[in-house]
Amino acid sequence: MITSAFLTVDALAPAGTSTEAYAWLIAAVGTGQAAGTALSGALTEHPAIGASLPAAGAALTLTVLLAAHRHLAAPCATGQRRGRHRGTPARAAR
């Protein structure tokens, strides 16, 4: 899953901003892990609520993906592939 996240960031980050985009991804993962650990610790006293947490996470993920679908599915305006293929063919041949 983390590999997919890094590949998505690589594909969507504008040219020249990959390092910053990766830093934001790492910060988001760390924050999510910390928040999830804190939340799971707090919910150990309420197992009924804790059991519904995976479904709530899946619903939130689906909502975000549906909202971002147009942006994720949009072709690049220049017609070139995004991501690692940003370099010129001459540069790639080296």
N, C-alpha and C positions, 0 to 999 in steps of 0.2 A: 504494500500500500504506500509506503514512503517513497519507493522508487517511482510509482505512478505520480505521486505528488510532485516530485522533483522534475519529472519529464513534462508534466503539465505546466509547471512554472517556466521551464525552459522554452516551451512552445509559445506561451502567452506573454512572457515579459518582452517589452519593447527592447530593441537593440541597444546595448550599452547599459542596461539596468539589471542584468542577470544576477550580479553579486548582491545587489540590494534586495532583489526579489527572493533569492535564496535565504538571505538573512531574515526576511519577514516570515518565510516558511518555517525556518528553524525556531523563531520566536513564537510563532503560532502553535507549533507542535509542543514546545515546552510549556507554554501557558495552558494548553488543553490538557496535558498530562497532569499538571499541578492542580487545575480546577477539578478534573475528574477524580483524582485521588482525594481531594478535600471533600468533594460531594459524596463519594462512596463511603468515606469514613463517617460522614454525618448521617447517611441513610442506613447504616448498619442497624440502627435502632428501629427503623421503619421498613421491614422487609417487603411489604406490599408495594410501597412506593418505589423501592429499589428495583423490584422485579419489572416494573414498567419502564424503567430508564432506557434499556436498549431500543424499545419501540419508539420512544420519544426521540432518541438520537437518529434513528432511521427516518422518521418523519421529517425532522429538521434537515437532514441531508438531502432527502428527496425534494423538499421545498427549495433549498438553495440551488440544486442542480436544475430544477425546472425554471427557476428565475434566471439562471445564467445560461440556459440552453442556447439562446440566440447568439450570445457573445462567443460561446465555446464552439458553436457550429459554423460561425461566419467565416467565409474564406478570406484569406489575406487580400487586401485591396490591390496589391501589386501583382497578384497571381503567383507569387513565389511561395514556396513552402516556408512555414515559420519554424522556429526552433534551431536546431543545430545546423540547418541548411542555409543559414544567413550568409555564409561566406561566398565569395565568388568562385566559379569553377576552377580558375587558375590557382587560387589559394588551396582548394581542396585537392588538387592534383599533386601538391608537394609532398 
